[in-house]
Amino acid sequence: LSPPPPPRRYSDGPGGSVTAPTHLDECFQLLEDEDPSVSWVCDRCGVRDASKRMWVVSHPRVLVVHLERFGYIRGRRFKRDDAVRVPVVGMVRTNRARDPSAKPSPSDVHQVYDLISWTDHLGATDTSGHYTAVAQGADGAFRRFDDHRVARLLPHPGPTLSSSSAYLLFYLRRDA
């Protein structure tokens, strides 16, 4: 899944200070919300307005979340460094076999995921920078892998972590 981060929120309008980090759930909501700005070209009749909506019908054992950190503005590539709050333990996702805007139903299945690893991108663009990885070991401790260095994360990230460099998140379903 590749949920986009929401537009930045500023305390005093653009140019003011950036407010609190966005929660990953808000990114998922943007992915699942209807996007009416989609257009497509029909070979027979030309351009027609359309809308796009995505939702997950079934969740995999290992859920990989790619945060959209790179984008374009006026033809120039840029990196989004918005902080995102990421659940480390107990992230709940719901399988919905129907329209996600419908009211919850007993047929909805709740899947619980725990973060087992993530990749950070450190740098200003997609063509430059440095990647590091953090992974959870069998002892439950998280370790950062940075080229030839491996270091235990102290303190443990806790129930959520806030990161402006997290790029790929790897979750394991609890029943797996």
CNS distance restraints for C-alpha pairs under 8 A (distance, minus, plus):
assign (resid   1 and name CA) (resid  63 and name CA) 7.94 0.50 0.50
assign (resid   1 and name CA) (resid  64 and name CA) 6.50 0.50 0.50
assign (resid   1 and name CA) (resid  65 and name CA) 4.99 0.50 0.50
assign (resid   1 and name CA) (resid  66 and name CA) 6.02 0.50 0.50
assign (resid   2 and name CA) (resid  31 and name CA) 7.80 0.50 0.50
assign (resid   2 and name CA) (resid  65 and name CA) 5.90 0.50 0.50
assign (resid   2 and name CA) (resid  66 and name CA) 4.64 0.50 0.50
assign (resid   2 and name CA) (resid  67 and name CA) 5.62 0.50 0.50
assign (resid   2 and name CA) (resid  68 and name CA) 6.21 0.50 0.50
assign (resid   3 and name CA) (resid  27 and name CA) 5.28 0.50 0.50
assign (resid   3 and name CA) (resid  28 and name CA) 5.53 0.50 0.50
assign (resid   3 and name CA) (resid  30 and name CA) 6.92 0.50 0.50
assign (resid   3 and name CA) (resid  31 and name CA) 5.28 0.50 0.50
assign (resid   3 and name CA) (resid  65 and name CA) 7.49 0.50 0.50
assign (resid   3 and name CA) (resid  66 and name CA) 6.93 0.50 0.50
assign (resid   3 and name CA) (resid  67 and name CA) 5.81 0.50 0.50
assign (resid   3 and name CA) (resid  68 and name CA) 6.42 0.50 0.50
assign (resid   4 and name CA) (resid  27 and name CA) 5.62 0.50 0.50
assign (resid   4 and name CA) (resid  28 and name CA) 7.79 0.50 0.50
assign (resid   4 and name CA) (resid  30 and name CA) 6.87 0.50 0.50
assign (resid   4 and name CA) (resid  31 and name CA) 6.88 0.50 0.50
assign (resid   4 and name CA) (resid  67 and name CA) 6.18 0.50 0.50
assign (resid   4 and name CA) (resid  68 and name CA) 5.05 0.50 0.50
assign (resid   4 and name CA) (resid  69 and name CA) 7.81 0.50 0.50
assign (resid   5 and name CA) (resid  22 and name CA) 7.55 0.50 0.50
assign (resid   5 and name CA) (resid  26 and name CA) 7.73 0.50 0.50
assign (resid   5 and name CA) (resid  27 and name CA) 5.17 0.50 0.50
assign (resid   5 and name CA) (resid  30 and name CA) 7.89 0.50 0.50
assign (resid   5 and name CA) (resid  67 and name CA) 7.17 0.50 0.50
assign (resid   5 and name CA) (resid  68 and name CA) 6.78 0.50 0.50
assign (resid   5 and name CA) (resid  69 and name CA) 7.88 0.50 0.50
assign (resid   5 and name CA) (resid  82 and name CA) 7.49 0.50 0.50
assign (resid   5 and name CA) (resid  84 and name CA) 7.83 0.50 0.50
assign (resid   6 and name CA) (resid  22 and name CA) 7.54 0.50 0.50
assign (resid   6 and name CA) (resid  26 and name CA) 7.26 0.50 0.50
assign (resid   6 and name CA) (resid  27 and name CA) 6.29 0.50 0.50
assign (resid   6 and name CA) (resid  30 and name CA) 7.11 0.50 0.50
assign (resid   8 and name CA) (resid  18 and name CA) 7.04 0.50 0.50
assign (resid   8 and name CA) (resid  82 and name CA) 7.18 0.50 0.50
assign (resid   9 and name CA) (resid  13 and name CA) 7.69 0.50 0.50
assign (resid   9 and name CA) (resid  18 and name CA) 5.97 0.50 0.50
assign (resid   9 and name CA) (resid  19 and name CA) 5.83 0.50 0.50
assign (resid  10 and name CA) (resid  14 and name CA) 5.90 0.50 0.50
assign (resid  10 and name CA) (resid  15 and name CA) 7.38 0.50 0.50
assign (resid  10 and name CA) (resid  16 and name CA) 5.53 0.50 0.50
assign (resid  10 and name CA) (resid  17 and name CA) 5.52 0.50 0.50
assign (resid  10 and name CA) (resid  18 and name CA) 4.54 0.50 0.50
assign (resid  10 and name CA) (resid  19 and name CA) 5.53 0.50 0.50
assign (resid  11 and name CA) (resid  16 and name CA) 5.78 0.50 0.50
assign (resid  11 and name CA) (resid  17 and name CA) 5.66 0.50 0.50
assign (resid  11 and name CA) (resid  18 and name CA) 6.22 0.50 0.50
assign (resid  11 and name CA) (resid  19 and name CA) 5.83 0.50 0.50
assign (resid  12 and name CA) (resid  16 and name CA) 4.71 0.50 0.50
assign (resid  12 and name CA) (resid  17 and name CA) 6.89 0.50 0.50
assign (resid  20 and name CA) (resid  83 and name CA) 7.92 0.50 0.50
assign (resid  21 and name CA) (resid  82 and name CA) 7.07 0.50 0.50
assign (resid  21 and name CA) (resid  83 and name CA) 4.79 0.50 0.50
assign (resid  21 and name CA) (resid  84 and name CA) 5.11 0.50 0.50
assign (resid  21 and name CA) (resid  85 and name CA) 5.96 0.50 0.50
assign (resid  21 and name CA) (resid 162 and name CA) 7.02 0.50 0.50
assign (resid  22 and name CA) (resid  26 and name CA) 6.69 0.50 0.50
assign (resid  22 and name CA) (resid  27 and name CA) 7.75 0.50 0.50
assign (resid  22 and name CA) (resid  82 and name CA) 7.79 0.50 0.50
assign (resid  22 and name CA) (resid  83 and name CA) 6.47 0.50 0.50
assign (resid  22 and name CA) (resid  84 and name CA) 4.79 0.50 0.50
assign (resid  22 and name CA) (resid  85 and name CA) 5.87 0.50 0.50
assign (resid  23 and name CA) (resid  27 and name CA) 7.05 0.50 0.50
assign (resid  23 and name CA) (resid  84 and name CA) 5.56 0.50 0.50
assign (resid  23 and name CA) (resid  85 and name CA) 4.54 0.50 0.50
assign (resid  23 and name CA) (resid  86 and name CA) 6.39 0.50 0.50
assign (resid  24 and name CA) (resid  28 and name CA) 6.42 0.50 0.50
assign (resid  24 and name CA) (resid  84 and name CA) 6.23 0.50 0.50
assign (resid  24 and name CA) (resid  85 and name CA) 5.93 0.50 0.50
assign (resid  24 and name CA) (resid  86 and name CA) 5.53 0.50 0.50
assign (resid  24 and name CA) (resid  87 and name CA) 7.51 0.50 0.50
assign (resid  25 and name CA) (resid  29 and name CA) 6.17 0.50 0.50
assign (resid  26 and name CA) (resid  30 and name CA) 6.38 0.50 0.50
assign (resid  27 and name CA) (resid  31 and name CA) 6.51 0.50 0.50
assign (resid  28 and name CA) (resid  32 and name CA) 6.30 0.50 0.50
assign (resid  29 and name CA) (resid  33 and name CA) 5.90 0.50 0.50
assign (resid  31 and name CA) (resid  53 and name CA) 7.62 0.50 0.50
assign (resid  31 and name CA) (resid  54 and name CA) 6.46 0.50 0.50
assign (resid  31 and name CA) (resid  55 and name CA) 7.54 0.50 0.50
assign (resid  32 and name CA) (resid  53 and name CA) 5.85 0.50 0.50
assign (resid  32 and name CA) (resid  54 and name CA) 4.96 0.50 0.50
assign (resid  32 and name CA) (resid  55 and name CA) 5.26 0.50 0.50
assign (resid  32 and name CA) (resid 100 and name CA) 7.49 0.50 0.50
assign (resid  33 and name CA) (resid  53 and name CA) 5.97 0.50 0.50
assign (resid  33 and name CA) (resid  54 and name CA) 7.35 0.50 0.50
assign (resid  34 and name CA) (resid  51 and name CA) 6.51 0.50 0.50
assign (resid  34 and name CA) (resid  52 and name CA) 5.57 0.50 0.50
assign (resid  34 and name CA) (resid  53 and name CA) 4.53 0.50 0.50
assign (resid  34 and name CA) (resid  54 and name CA) 7.67 0.50 0.50
assign (resid  35 and name CA) (resid  51 and name CA) 5.35 0.50 0.50
assign (resid  35 and name CA) (resid  52 and name CA) 5.03 0.50 0.50
assign (resid  35 and name CA) (resid  53 and name CA) 6.25 0.50 0.50
assign (resid  36 and name CA) (resid  49 and name CA) 7.91 0.50 0.50
assign (resid  36 and name CA) (resid  50 and name CA) 6.35 0.50 0.50
assign (resid  36 and name CA) (resid  51 and name CA) 4.19 0.50 0.50
assign (resid  36 and name CA) (resid  52 and name CA) 6.49 0.50 0.50
assign (resid  37 and name CA) (resid  49 and name CA) 7.75 0.50 0.50
assign (resid  37 and name CA) (resid  50 and name CA) 7.33 0.50 0.50
assign (resid  37 and name CA) (resid  51 and name CA) 6.45 0.50 0.50
assign (resid  38 and name CA) (resid  49 and name CA) 6.64 0.50 0.50
assign (resid  38 and name CA) (resid  50 and name CA) 5.46 0.50 0.50
assign (resid  38 and name CA) (resid  51 and name CA) 5.35 0.50 0.50
assign (resid  38 and name CA) (resid  52 and name CA) 6.54 0.50 0.50
assign (resid  39 and name CA) (resid  47 and name CA) 6.78 0.50 0.50
assign (resid  39 and name CA) (resid  48 and name CA) 6.03 0.50 0.50
assign (resid  39 and name CA) (resid  49 and name CA) 4.87 0.50 0.50
assign (resid  39 and name CA) (resid  50 and name CA) 5.40 0.50 0.50
assign (resid  39 and name CA) (resid  51 and name CA) 7.51 0.50 0.50
assign (resid  40 and name CA) (resid  47 and name CA) 5.69 0.50 0.50
assign (resid  40 and name CA) (resid  48 and name CA) 5.92 0.50 0.50
assign (resid  40 and name CA) (resid  49 and name CA) 6.80 0.50 0.50
assign (resid  40 and name CA) (resid  50 and name CA) 6.99 0.50 0.50
assign (resid  41 and name CA) (resid  45 and name CA) 7.96 0.50 0.50
assign (resid  41 and name CA) (resid  46 and name CA) 5.28 0.50 0.50
assign (resid  41 and name CA) (resid  47 and name CA) 4.33 0.50 0.50
assign (resid  41 and name CA) (resid  48 and name CA) 6.39 0.50 0.50
assign (resid  42 and name CA) (resid  46 and name CA) 4.82 0.50 0.50
assign (resid  42 and name CA) (resid  47 and name CA) 5.92 0.50 0.50
assign (resid  42 and name CA) (resid  48 and name CA) 7.08 0.50 0.50
assign (resid  55 and name CA) (resid  96 and name CA) 7.54 0.50 0.50
assign (resid  55 and name CA) (resid 100 and name CA) 6.79 0.50 0.50
assign (resid  56 and name CA) (resid  94 and name CA) 7.95 0.50 0.50
assign (resid  56 and name CA) (resid  95 and name CA) 6.09 0.50 0.50
assign (resid  56 and name CA) (resid  96 and name CA) 6.66 0.50 0.50
assign (resid  57 and name CA) (resid  95 and name CA) 4.95 0.50 0.50
assign (resid  57 and name CA) (resid  96 and name CA) 5.01 0.50 0.50
assign (resid  57 and name CA) (resid  97 and name CA) 5.09 0.50 0.50
assign (resid  57 and name CA) (resid  98 and name CA) 7.77 0.50 0.50
assign (resid  58 and name CA) (resid  95 and name CA) 5.16 0.50 0.50
assign (resid  58 and name CA) (resid  96 and name CA) 7.37 0.50 0.50
assign (resid  58 and name CA) (resid  97 and name CA) 7.89 0.50 0.50
assign (resid  59 and name CA) (resid  63 and name CA) 7.20 0.50 0.50
assign (resid  59 and name CA) (resid  95 and name CA) 6.66 0.50 0.50
assign (resid  59 and name CA) (resid 111 and name CA) 7.43 0.50 0.50
assign (resid  60 and name CA) (resid 173 and name CA) 7.64 0.50 0.50
assign (resid  61 and name CA) (resid 172 and name CA) 6.06 0.50 0.50
assign (resid  61 and name CA) (resid 173 and name CA) 5.23 0.50 0.50
assign (resid  61 and name CA) (resid 176 and name CA) 6.01 0.50 0.50
assign (resid  62 and name CA) (resid 170 and name CA) 6.88 0.50 0.50
assign (resid  62 and name CA) (resid 171 and name CA) 5.63 0.50 0.50
assign (resid  62 and name CA) (resid 172 and name CA) 4.75 0.50 0.50
assign (resid  62 and name CA) (resid 173 and name CA) 6.29 0.50 0.50
assign (resid  63 and name CA) (resid 170 and name CA) 5.92 0.50 0.50
assign (resid  63 and name CA) (resid 171 and name CA) 5.02 0.50 0.50
assign (resid  63 and name CA) (resid 172 and name CA) 6.42 0.50 0.50
assign (resid  63 and name CA) (resid 173 and name CA) 7.62 0.50 0.50
assign (resid  64 and name CA) (resid 168 and name CA) 6.92 0.50 0.50
assign (resid  64 and name CA) (resid 169 and name CA) 5.69 0.50 0.50
assign (resid  64 and name CA) (resid 170 and name CA) 4.76 0.50 0.50
assign (resid  64 and name CA) (resid 171 and name CA) 6.37 0.50 0.50
assign (resid  65 and name CA) (resid 168 and name CA) 5.70 0.50 0.50
assign (resid  65 and name CA) (resid 169 and name CA) 4.99 0.50 0.50
assign (resid  65 and name CA) (resid 170 and name CA) 6.51 0.50 0.50
assign (resid  66 and name CA) (resid 167 and name CA) 6.00 0.50 0.50
assign (resid  66 and name CA) (resid 168 and name CA) 4.66 0.50 0.50
assign (resid  66 and name CA) (resid 169 and name CA) 6.49 0.50 0.50
assign (resid  67 and name CA) (resid 166 and name CA) 7.47 0.50 0.50
assign (resid  67 and name CA) (resid 167 and name CA) 5.27 0.50 0.50
assign (resid  67 and name CA) (resid 168 and name CA) 6.26 0.50 0.50
assign (resid  67 and name CA) (resid 169 and name CA) 7.95 0.50 0.50
assign (resid  68 and name CA) (resid  80 and name CA) 7.84 0.50 0.50
assign (resid  68 and name CA) (resid 167 and name CA) 7.47 0.50 0.50
assign (resid  69 and name CA) (resid  79 and name CA) 5.51 0.50 0.50
assign (resid  69 and name CA) (resid  80 and name CA) 4.76 0.50 0.50
assign (resid  69 and name CA) (resid  81 and name CA) 6.94 0.50 0.50
assign (resid  69 and name CA) (resid 167 and name CA) 6.78 0.50 0.50
assign (resid  70 and name CA) (resid  77 and name CA) 6.94 0.50 0.50
assign (resid  70 and name CA) (resid  78 and name CA) 5.65 0.50 0.50
assign (resid  70 and name CA) (resid  79 and name CA) 4.49 0.50 0.50
assign (resid  70 and name CA) (resid  80 and name CA) 5.88 0.50 0.50
assign (resid  70 and name CA) (resid 125 and name CA) 7.59 0.50 0.50
assign (resid  70 and name CA) (resid 126 and name CA) 6.87 0.50 0.50
assign (resid  71 and name CA) (resid  77 and name CA) 5.66 0.50 0.50
assign (resid  71 and name CA) (resid  78 and name CA) 5.52 0.50 0.50
assign (resid  71 and name CA) (resid  79 and name CA) 6.50 0.50 0.50
assign (resid  71 and name CA) (resid  80 and name CA) 7.47 0.50 0.50
assign (resid  72 and name CA) (resid  76 and name CA) 5.22 0.50 0.50
assign (resid  72 and name CA) (resid  77 and name CA) 4.55 0.50 0.50
assign (resid  72 and name CA) (resid  78 and name CA) 6.03 0.50 0.50
assign (resid  73 and name CA) (resid  77 and name CA) 6.64 0.50 0.50
assign (resid  73 and name CA) (resid  78 and name CA) 7.38 0.50 0.50
assign (resid  77 and name CA) (resid 125 and name CA) 7.42 0.50 0.50
assign (resid  78 and name CA) (resid 124 and name CA) 7.47 0.50 0.50
assign (resid  78 and name CA) (resid 125 and name CA) 6.04 0.50 0.50
assign (resid  78 and name CA) (resid 126 and name CA) 7.85 0.50 0.50
assign (resid  79 and name CA) (resid 124 and name CA) 6.03 0.50 0.50
assign (resid  79 and name CA) (resid 125 and name CA) 5.53 0.50 0.50
assign (resid  79 and name CA) (resid 126 and name CA) 7.15 0.50 0.50
assign (resid  81 and name CA) (resid 164 and name CA) 4.96 0.50 0.50
assign (resid  81 and name CA) (resid 165 and name CA) 6.45 0.50 0.50
assign (resid  82 and name CA) (resid 164 and name CA) 5.24 0.50 0.50
assign (resid  83 and name CA) (resid 162 and name CA) 6.15 0.50 0.50
assign (resid  83 and name CA) (resid 163 and name CA) 4.98 0.50 0.50
assign (resid  83 and name CA) (resid 164 and name CA) 3.93 0.50 0.50
assign (resid  83 and name CA) (resid 165 and name CA) 7.54 0.50 0.50
assign (resid  84 and name CA) (resid 162 and name CA) 5.49 0.50 0.50
assign (resid  84 and name CA) (resid 163 and name CA) 5.47 0.50 0.50
assign (resid  84 and name CA) (resid 164 and name CA) 6.23 0.50 0.50
assign (resid  84 and name CA) (resid 166 and name CA) 7.99 0.50 0.50
assign (resid  85 and name CA) (resid 160 and name CA) 6.36 0.50 0.50
assign (resid  85 and name CA) (resid 161 and name CA) 5.57 0.50 0.50
assign (resid  85 and name CA) (resid 162 and name CA) 4.28 0.50 0.50
assign (resid  85 and name CA) (resid 163 and name CA) 6.57 0.50 0.50
assign (resid  86 and name CA) (resid 160 and name CA) 5.35 0.50 0.50
assign (resid  86 and name CA) (resid 161 and name CA) 5.29 0.50 0.50
assign (resid  86 and name CA) (resid 162 and name CA) 6.17 0.50 0.50
assign (resid  86 and name CA) (resid 163 and name CA) 7.71 0.50 0.50
assign (resid  87 and name CA) (resid  91 and name CA) 5.74 0.50 0.50
assign (resid  87 and name CA) (resid 114 and name CA) 7.70 0.50 0.50
assign (resid  87 and name CA) (resid 115 and name CA) 7.18 0.50 0.50
assign (resid  87 and name CA) (resid 159 and name CA) 6.06 0.50 0.50
assign (resid  87 and name CA) (resid 160 and name CA) 4.33 0.50 0.50
assign (resid  87 and name CA) (resid 161 and name CA) 6.59 0.50 0.50
assign (resid  88 and name CA) (resid 114 and name CA) 5.73 0.50 0.50
assign (resid  88 and name CA) (resid 115 and name CA) 4.80 0.50 0.50
assign (resid  88 and name CA) (resid 116 and name CA) 7.90 0.50 0.50
assign (resid  88 and name CA) (resid 157 and name CA) 7.46 0.50 0.50
assign (resid  88 and name CA) (resid 158 and name CA) 6.88 0.50 0.50
assign (resid  88 and name CA) (resid 159 and name CA) 5.09 0.50 0.50
assign (resid  88 and name CA) (resid 160 and name CA) 4.96 0.50 0.50
assign (resid  88 and name CA) (resid 161 and name CA) 6.77 0.50 0.50
assign (resid  89 and name CA) (resid 113 and name CA) 6.83 0.50 0.50
assign (resid  89 and name CA) (resid 114 and name CA) 4.50 0.50 0.50
assign (resid  89 and name CA) (resid 115 and name CA) 6.24 0.50 0.50
assign (resid  89 and name CA) (resid 159 and name CA) 5.48 0.50 0.50
assign (resid  89 and name CA) (resid 160 and name CA) 7.32 0.50 0.50
assign (resid  90 and name CA) (resid 112 and name CA) 5.55 0.50 0.50
assign (resid  90 and name CA) (resid 113 and name CA) 5.53 0.50 0.50
assign (resid  90 and name CA) (resid 114 and name CA) 5.58 0.50 0.50
assign (resid  91 and name CA) (resid 112 and name CA) 5.50 0.50 0.50
assign (resid  91 and name CA) (resid 113 and name CA) 5.01 0.50 0.50
assign (resid  91 and name CA) (resid 114 and name CA) 6.31 0.50 0.50
assign (resid  92 and name CA) (resid 110 and name CA) 6.37 0.50 0.50
assign (resid  92 and name CA) (resid 111 and name CA) 5.59 0.50 0.50
assign (resid  92 and name CA) (resid 112 and name CA) 4.58 0.50 0.50
assign (resid  92 and name CA) (resid 113 and name CA) 6.35 0.50 0.50
assign (resid  93 and name CA) (resid 110 and name CA) 5.77 0.50 0.50
assign (resid  93 and name CA) (resid 111 and name CA) 5.24 0.50 0.50
assign (resid  93 and name CA) (resid 112 and name CA) 6.48 0.50 0.50
assign (resid  93 and name CA) (resid 113 and name CA) 7.79 0.50 0.50
assign (resid  94 and name CA) (resid 108 and name CA) 6.38 0.50 0.50
assign (resid  94 and name CA) (resid 109 and name CA) 5.57 0.50 0.50
assign (resid  94 and name CA) (resid 110 and name CA) 4.47 0.50 0.50
assign (resid  94 and name CA) (resid 111 and name CA) 6.02 0.50 0.50
assign (resid  95 and name CA) (resid 108 and name CA) 5.69 0.50 0.50
assign (resid  95 and name CA) (resid 109 and name CA) 5.16 0.50 0.50
assign (resid  95 and name CA) (resid 110 and name CA) 6.38 0.50 0.50
assign (resid  95 and name CA) (resid 111 and name CA) 7.47 0.50 0.50
assign (resid  96 and name CA) (resid 100 and name CA) 6.42 0.50 0.50
assign (resid  96 and name CA) (resid 107 and name CA) 7.88 0.50 0.50
assign (resid  96 and name CA) (resid 108 and name CA) 5.45 0.50 0.50
assign (resid  96 and name CA) (resid 109 and name CA) 7.21 0.50 0.50
assign (resid  97 and name CA) (resid 108 and name CA) 7.49 0.50 0.50
assign (resid  98 and name CA) (resid 102 and name CA) 7.68 0.50 0.50
assign (resid 104 and name CA) (resid 108 and name CA) 6.76 0.50 0.50
assign (resid 111 and name CA) (resid 173 and name CA) 6.84 0.50 0.50
assign (resid 111 and name CA) (resid 174 and name CA) 7.80 0.50 0.50
assign (resid 112 and name CA) (resid 173 and name CA) 5.80 0.50 0.50
assign (resid 112 and name CA) (resid 174 and name CA) 5.82 0.50 0.50
assign (resid 113 and name CA) (resid 171 and name CA) 5.72 0.50 0.50
assign (resid 113 and name CA) (resid 172 and name CA) 5.37 0.50 0.50
assign (resid 113 and name CA) (resid 173 and name CA) 4.36 0.50 0.50
assign (resid 113 and name CA) (resid 174 and name CA) 5.66 0.50 0.50
assign (resid 114 and name CA) (resid 171 and name CA) 5.31 0.50 0.50
assign (resid 114 and name CA) (resid 172 and name CA) 5.48 0.50 0.50
assign (resid 114 and name CA) (resid 173 and name CA) 6.57 0.50 0.50
assign (resid 114 and name CA) (resid 174 and name CA) 6.92 0.50 0.50
assign (resid 115 and name CA) (resid 169 and name CA) 7.18 0.50 0.50
assign (resid 115 and name CA) (resid 170 and name CA) 5.90 0.50 0.50
assign (resid 115 and name CA) (resid 171 and name CA) 4.37 0.50 0.50
assign (resid 115 and name CA) (resid 172 and name CA) 6.47 0.50 0.50
assign (resid 116 and name CA) (resid 135 and name CA) 5.91 0.50 0.50
assign (resid 116 and name CA) (resid 136 and name CA) 5.32 0.50 0.50
assign (resid 116 and name CA) (resid 170 and name CA) 5.85 0.50 0.50
assign (resid 116 and name CA) (resid 171 and name CA) 5.58 0.50 0.50
assign (resid 116 and name CA) (resid 172 and name CA) 6.52 0.50 0.50
assign (resid 117 and name CA) (resid 133 and name CA) 7.28 0.50 0.50
assign (resid 117 and name CA) (resid 134 and name CA) 5.38 0.50 0.50
assign (resid 117 and name CA) (resid 135 and name CA) 4.16 0.50 0.50
assign (resid 117 and name CA) (resid 136 and name CA) 6.14 0.50 0.50
assign (resid 117 and name CA) (resid 169 and name CA) 6.22 0.50 0.50
assign (resid 117 and name CA) (resid 170 and name CA) 5.10 0.50 0.50
assign (resid 117 and name CA) (resid 171 and name CA) 7.14 0.50 0.50
assign (resid 118 and name CA) (resid 133 and name CA) 5.84 0.50 0.50
assign (resid 118 and name CA) (resid 134 and name CA) 5.34 0.50 0.50
assign (resid 118 and name CA) (resid 135 and name CA) 6.62 0.50 0.50
assign (resid 118 and name CA) (resid 166 and name CA) 6.75 0.50 0.50
assign (resid 118 and name CA) (resid 167 and name CA) 7.30 0.50 0.50
assign (resid 118 and name CA) (resid 168 and name CA) 5.45 0.50 0.50
assign (resid 118 and name CA) (resid 169 and name CA) 4.42 0.50 0.50
assign (resid 118 and name CA) (resid 170 and name CA) 5.79 0.50 0.50
assign (resid 119 and name CA) (resid 131 and name CA) 6.77 0.50 0.50
assign (resid 119 and name CA) (resid 132 and name CA) 5.75 0.50 0.50
assign (resid 119 and name CA) (resid 133 and name CA) 4.39 0.50 0.50
assign (resid 119 and name CA) (resid 134 and name CA) 6.29 0.50 0.50
assign (resid 119 and name CA) (resid 166 and name CA) 5.89 0.50 0.50
assign (resid 119 and name CA) (resid 167 and name CA) 5.62 0.50 0.50
assign (resid 119 and name CA) (resid 168 and name CA) 5.08 0.50 0.50
assign (resid 119 and name CA) (resid 169 and name CA) 6.63 0.50 0.50
assign (resid 120 and name CA) (resid 131 and name CA) 5.60 0.50 0.50
assign (resid 120 and name CA) (resid 132 and name CA) 5.34 0.50 0.50
assign (resid 120 and name CA) (resid 133 and name CA) 6.23 0.50 0.50
assign (resid 120 and name CA) (resid 165 and name CA) 5.03 0.50 0.50
assign (resid 120 and name CA) (resid 166 and name CA) 4.37 0.50 0.50
assign (resid 120 and name CA) (resid 167 and name CA) 5.30 0.50 0.50
assign (resid 120 and name CA) (resid 168 and name CA) 7.15 0.50 0.50
assign (resid 121 and name CA) (resid 129 and name CA) 6.73 0.50 0.50
assign (resid 121 and name CA) (resid 130 and name CA) 5.83 0.50 0.50
assign (resid 121 and name CA) (resid 131 and name CA) 4.73 0.50 0.50
assign (resid 121 and name CA) (resid 132 and name CA) 6.81 0.50 0.50
assign (resid 121 and name CA) (resid 165 and name CA) 5.31 0.50 0.50
assign (resid 121 and name CA) (resid 166 and name CA) 6.49 0.50 0.50
assign (resid 121 and name CA) (resid 167 and name CA) 6.10 0.50 0.50
assign (resid 122 and name CA) (resid 129 and name CA) 5.34 0.50 0.50
assign (resid 122 and name CA) (resid 130 and name CA) 5.07 0.50 0.50
assign (resid 122 and name CA) (resid 131 and name CA) 6.18 0.50 0.50
assign (resid 122 and name CA) (resid 132 and name CA) 7.97 0.50 0.50
assign (resid 122 and name CA) (resid 165 and name CA) 6.15 0.50 0.50
assign (resid 123 and name CA) (resid 128 and name CA) 6.26 0.50 0.50
assign (resid 123 and name CA) (resid 129 and name CA) 3.97 0.50 0.50
assign (resid 123 and name CA) (resid 130 and name CA) 6.30 0.50 0.50
assign (resid 124 and name CA) (resid 128 and name CA) 6.85 0.50 0.50
assign (resid 124 and name CA) (resid 129 and name CA) 6.60 0.50 0.50
assign (resid 125 and name CA) (resid 129 and name CA) 6.75 0.50 0.50
assign (resid 131 and name CA) (resid 146 and name CA) 7.64 0.50 0.50
assign (resid 132 and name CA) (resid 144 and name CA) 7.04 0.50 0.50
assign (resid 132 and name CA) (resid 145 and name CA) 5.83 0.50 0.50
assign (resid 132 and name CA) (resid 146 and name CA) 5.03 0.50 0.50
assign (resid 132 and name CA) (resid 147 and name CA) 7.44 0.50 0.50
assign (resid 133 and name CA) (resid 144 and name CA) 5.72 0.50 0.50
assign (resid 133 and name CA) (resid 145 and name CA) 5.10 0.50 0.50
assign (resid 133 and name CA) (resid 146 and name CA) 6.79 0.50 0.50
assign (resid 134 and name CA) (resid 142 and name CA) 6.41 0.50 0.50
assign (resid 134 and name CA) (resid 143 and name CA) 5.40 0.50 0.50
assign (resid 134 and name CA) (resid 144 and name CA) 4.33 0.50 0.50
assign (resid 134 and name CA) (resid 145 and name CA) 5.99 0.50 0.50
assign (resid 135 and name CA) (resid 142 and name CA) 5.38 0.50 0.50
assign (resid 135 and name CA) (resid 143 and name CA) 5.55 0.50 0.50
assign (resid 135 and name CA) (resid 144 and name CA) 6.73 0.50 0.50
assign (resid 135 and name CA) (resid 145 and name CA) 7.91 0.50 0.50
assign (resid 136 and name CA) (resid 140 and name CA) 5.78 0.50 0.50
assign (resid 136 and name CA) (resid 141 and name CA) 5.48 0.50 0.50
assign (resid 136 and name CA) (resid 142 and name CA) 4.24 0.50 0.50
assign (resid 136 and name CA) (resid 143 and name CA) 6.37 0.50 0.50
assign (resid 137 and name CA) (resid 141 and name CA) 5.61 0.50 0.50
assign (resid 137 and name CA) (resid 142 and name CA) 6.25 0.50 0.50
assign (resid 137 and name CA) (resid 143 and name CA) 7.39 0.50 0.50
assign (resid 141 and name CA) (resid 152 and name CA) 7.01 0.50 0.50
assign (resid 141 and name CA) (resid 153 and name CA) 7.41 0.50 0.50
assign (resid 141 and name CA) (resid 156 and name CA) 7.08 0.50 0.50
assign (resid 142 and name CA) (resid 152 and name CA) 5.98 0.50 0.50
assign (resid 142 and name CA) (resid 153 and name CA) 5.59 0.50 0.50
assign (resid 142 and name CA) (resid 156 and name CA) 6.92 0.50 0.50
assign (resid 143 and name CA) (resid 150 and name CA) 6.50 0.50 0.50
assign (resid 143 and name CA) (resid 151 and name CA) 5.37 0.50 0.50
assign (resid 143 and name CA) (resid 152 and name CA) 4.23 0.50 0.50
assign (resid 143 and name CA) (resid 153 and name CA) 5.41 0.50 0.50
assign (resid 144 and name CA) (resid 149 and name CA) 7.96 0.50 0.50
assign (resid 144 and name CA) (resid 150 and name CA) 5.58 0.50 0.50
assign (resid 144 and name CA) (resid 151 and name CA) 5.30 0.50 0.50
assign (resid 144 and name CA) (resid 152 and name CA) 6.30 0.50 0.50
assign (resid 144 and name CA) (resid 153 and name CA) 6.61 0.50 0.50
assign (resid 145 and name CA) (resid 149 and name CA) 6.01 0.50 0.50
assign (resid 145 and name CA) (resid 150 and name CA) 4.72 0.50 0.50
assign (resid 145 and name CA) (resid 151 and name CA) 6.89 0.50 0.50
assign (resid 146 and name CA) (resid 150 and name CA) 6.29 0.50 0.50
assign (resid 153 and name CA) (resid 157 and name CA) 7.67 0.50 0.50
assign (resid 157 and name CA) (resid 161 and name CA) 5.71 0.50 0.50
assign (resid 172 and name CA) (resid 176 and name CA) 7.12 0.50 0.50
